[in-house]
Amino acid sequence: MPIARINDHNMYYEVHGTTGEPVLLMGGWGTFCHGGEKHLPWGLTDNHRVVIIDYRGIGESDDDLSKPSSIDMYAEDGIQLLEHLGFSKNVHLIGLVGMGACVSQLMAVKRPDMVKSMMNMGAWCDATDPFFKEQIEVFRTVHRDAGWATFQRLVCVMSFRPDFYNENYGRLLGPDGPWRELNGRFAAHNRFIDACLAHNVTARLKAVKAKTLIVHSHLDIVTGPRMTKPIEHAIPGAKGVDLHDFAHVVAGKEQKIQFAKLVNDWMASVA
């Protein structure tokens, strides 16, 4: 079982693919490990060694609850893991649907010598926005007061396109559905939210040297262009791409094909 002692905690990780420059791919309040690698953008592991992780407190990673949580802490976890694996340069960061993109931002700020490129989707650089802050706080309140199953219902109806949800809600909802990693793990979720709501780094993003692509998903009602455009504007030389028919989560065969092409074309351009 691939567990390493990283930044004062035991961190579970997996590496998929055997050739090419390394990619650290992180999602939101969950993990791509333990079989979730099937949700990675198709074709990515053909040309890259893709590192995926369990954040502190979920999956097989433990946590030190006495240590205040912050995006900076999760970024340091990622940096130290990459160093542990011998990936100290030419690393590509892909942050999808939430916290992972924010973690990528600070990794790129802290280690320009390590990070060659960065892709952000479904993210933010300033959580002081009152509407966004209230949405995230509602997620916390519902999970704490109404339980994980009700939280899952809420986050699913806010994260998927209505047509996809209507066709698939039977398999989305339940203990095997999205955000299952948080079931019984409110303490970890609570720490994720604390970190997310303190992520206000617009001024620091001018230090990013990595080639950067920011994805703007226009049907995302939580982290849509209102939240992602400021990231693009804050990072020198960053490029943006508008996906007008995408919500917070990439879902459905057609969108997965389209998104995989976007990711692989971007990776080819920064190789």
Residue pairs with C-beta under 8 A, 6 or more apart in sequence:
1 12
1 60
2 12
2 13
2 14
2 15
3 10
3 11
3 12
3 13
3 60
3 61
4 10
4 11
4 13
4 81
4 84
5 11
6 77
6 80
6 81
6 84
7 73
7 76
7 77
7 80
8 64
8 67
9 56
9 61
9 62
9 63
9 64
9 77
10 60
10 61
10 62
11 53
11 54
11 56
11 61
11 77
11 81
12 33
12 53
12 54
12 59
12 60
12 61
13 33
13 51
13 52
13 53
13 54
13 81
13 85
14 33
14 37
14 51
14 52
14 53
15 49
15 50
15 51
15 52
15 85
16 37
16 40
16 45
16 49
16 50
16 52
17 44
17 45
17 46
17 47
17 48
17 49
17 50
18 49
19 47
19 48
19 49
20 47
20 48
20 49
21 48
21 49
21 90
21 91
21 92
21 116
21 271
22 48
22 49
22 50
22 51
22 82
22 85
22 87
22 90
22 91
22 92
23 44
23 48
23 49
23 50
23 51
23 91
23 92
23 93
23 94
23 267
24 51
24 53
24 78
24 81
24 82
24 87
24 91
24 92
24 93
24 94
24 104
24 107
25 32
25 40
25 44
25 50
25 51
25 52
25 93
25 94
25 95
25 96
25 100
26 52
26 53
26 55
26 78
26 93
26 94
26 95
26 96
26 99
26 100
26 101
26 103
26 104
27 95
27 96
27 97
27 98
27 99
27 100
28 96
28 97
28 98
28 99
28 100
28 122
29 55
29 98
29 99
29 179
29 181
29 182
29 189
29 192
30 36
30 58
30 178
30 179
30 180
30 181
30 182
31 52
31 53
31 54
31 55
31 58
31 59
31 181
32 39
32 40
32 52
33 52
33 53
33 54
33 59
33 60
34 59
34 60
36 52
37 45
37 50
37 52
40 50
40 52
41 94
41 256
41 259
41 260
41 263
41 264
42 256
42 257
42 260
43 260
43 264
44 50
44 260
44 263
44 264
44 267
47 264
47 267
48 92
48 267
49 87
51 81
51 82
51 85
51 87
53 61
53 77
53 78
53 81
54 60
54 61
54 181
55 61
55 74
55 77
55 99
55 188
55 192
56 62
56 63
56 64
56 69
56 74
56 77
56 188
56 191
57 63
57 185
57 187
57 188
57 191
58 181
58 182
58 185
58 188
59 181
63 188
63 191
65 187
65 191
67 73
68 194
69 191
69 192
69 194
69 195
70 194
70 195
70 198
71 99
71 102
71 103
71 105
71 106
71 195
71 196
71 198
71 199
71 201
72 106
73 195
74 99
74 103
74 195
75 103
75 106
75 107
75 110
76 110
78 103
78 107
79 107
79 110
79 111
79 114
82 88
82 91
82 114
87 114
88 113
88 114
89 113
89 114
89 116
90 116
91 114
91 115
91 116
92 115
92 116
92 117
92 118
92 119
92 267
92 270
93 104
93 107
93 108
93 115
93 117
93 118
93 119
93 210
94 100
94 104
94 118
94 119
94 263
95 101
95 102
95 103
95 104
95 105
95 118
95 119
95 120
95 121
95 123
96 121
96 122
96 250
97 121
97 122
97 159
97 223
97 248
97 249
97 250
98 122
98 123
98 196
98 223
98 248
99 192
99 195
99 196
101 120
101 121
101 122
101 123
102 123
102 124
102 125
102 196
102 199
102 201
104 118
104 119
104 120
105 118
105 120
105 123
105 125
105 201
105 205
105 208
105 231
106 201
106 204
107 114
107 115
108 115
108 118
108 208
108 209
108 210
108 212
109 201
109 204
109 205
109 207
109 208
112 207
112 208
112 209
112 210
115 209
115 210
116 210
116 211
116 270
117 210
117 211
117 212
117 213
117 266
117 267
117 270
118 208
118 210
118 211
118 212
118 213
119 212
119 213
119 214
119 215
119 263
119 266
120 212
120 213
120 214
120 215
120 228
120 231
121 214
121 215
121 217
121 228
122 215
122 217
122 220
122 222
122 223
122 228
122 248
123 214
123 223
123 227
123 228
123 231
124 132
124 199
124 223
124 227
124 228
124 230
124 231
125 199
125 200
125 201
125 202
125 205
125 230
125 231
125 234
126 199
126 200
126 201
126 202
126 230
127 133
127 136
127 196
127 197
127 198
127 199
127 200
128 200
129 226
129 227
132 222
132 223
132 227
133 197
135 158
135 222
136 193
136 196
136 197
137 193
137 197
138 154
139 151
139 154
139 155
139 193
140 189
140 190
140 193
142 150
142 151
142 154
143 150
143 151
143 182
143 186
143 189
144 186
144 190
148 179
148 182
148 183
148 184
148 186
149 173
151 179
151 182
152 173
152 177
152 178
152 179
152 180
152 183
153 173
155 178
155 179
156 165
156 169
156 172
156 173
156 177
156 178
156 179
157 165
158 221
158 222
158 248
159 178
159 222
159 247
159 248
159 249
160 168
160 172
160 247
160 248
160 249
160 251
161 219
161 245
161 246
161 247
161 251
161 252
164 247
164 251
164 252
165 172
168 251
171 177
172 178
175 183
178 249
182 188
182 189
202 230
202 234
203 234
205 231
205 234
205 235
206 234
206 235
206 236
208 235
208 236
208 238
211 237
211 269
211 270
212 232
212 235
212 237
212 238
212 239
213 238
213 239
213 240
213 241
213 266
214 228
214 229
214 231
214 232
214 235
214 238
214 239
214 240
214 241
215 228
215 240
215 241
215 243
215 262
216 224
216 225
216 228
216 229
216 232
216 240
216 241
216 242
216 243
217 223
217 224
217 225
217 228
217 243
217 246
217 247
217 248
218 224
218 225
218 242
218 243
218 244
218 245
218 246
219 244
219 245
219 246
219 247
220 246
220 247
220 248
221 247
221 248
222 248
223 248
225 242
228 240
229 240
231 238
232 238
232 239
232 240
241 262
243 258
243 259
243 262
245 255
246 255
246 259
250 256
250 259
